[in-house]
Amino acid sequence: MADYHVLDLYFRGYPAAIAACAIPHERGVILVESGPGSTLPALACGLERLGYRLEDVTDVLLTHIHLDHAGAAGALARRGARIHVHPVGAPHMVNPERLLKSARRLYQDEMDLLWGYFLPVPEEQVVVPEDGKPFTLYGHTFVALDTPGHASHHYAYLWNGEVLFTGDVAGVRLPGARHVRLPTPPPEFHLETWRASVRKLLDASARQWVLTHFGPVDDPEWHGQRLLAVLDDLEALLEDLMPREPDVETLTQALLEWTWKIGQEDGLTREQHEQYELVNPTWMSALGVQRYWRKFRAQPEGS
Ligand SMILES: [Zn+2]
């Protein structure tokens, strides 16, 4: 079967943090994820090694619109690419003001340094695939799978029935590690829908999953079951912790201890643990679980 290429975008200079995948075809190249605006030069380098320029990107399939996945989509649209995106995310690619404002609240002074430019995508270049309905681009067949839980605007893409590009709904797993971590950012982390989405990924029966953070997973059944177990474990932790209404610093600390405990069980070195933190900072996950708990799980006073 046709091949795809994992492009390392060397986010902040680090290898294996953010990937984009390139699928060559007779008229150019399809990308899964654009990466952030800040890594556009690294994306150009990766494509050049395959014999392509940014102008040769015909289509970008975004798993979701978080800046580390979609930030450079507008820059690629300017060079002619069509941008495929979940219906909930599509309006924010055309008018990114609200998305950028809430990102700036989170990242503050580091926003531009981390993520670079985010250009809007012209509406006529936005394509919204339908959940579960196959579509073909230059001989390659894709099926977008609606997979909320990490974000409400999340698609995973099944390619030619065999390879599943999972975005963030399959979590984070660094090369060479048998350890899966959950990115649970605000504002849309939702435990129950995430569980259902993992089952949907498993039901697609792909022989390989490809994570944006980072790269191919050749044991998708193990990985999926592990994800479900980690979701259960997180829920148990929260049920114990959240009734005491910890502040966000206390919650971050508790989550850090929890991830490090699982990391050690999985044989992670301290250095690998830090690498996971770079890709998936725990302070951000703490904000996400806090919001989820307050919105969906906390009992109103007196009940
Ligand atoms: Zn994300």
Residues whose N, C-alpha, C, O or C-beta is under 5 A from the ligand:
A	BS01	ZN	H66 D168
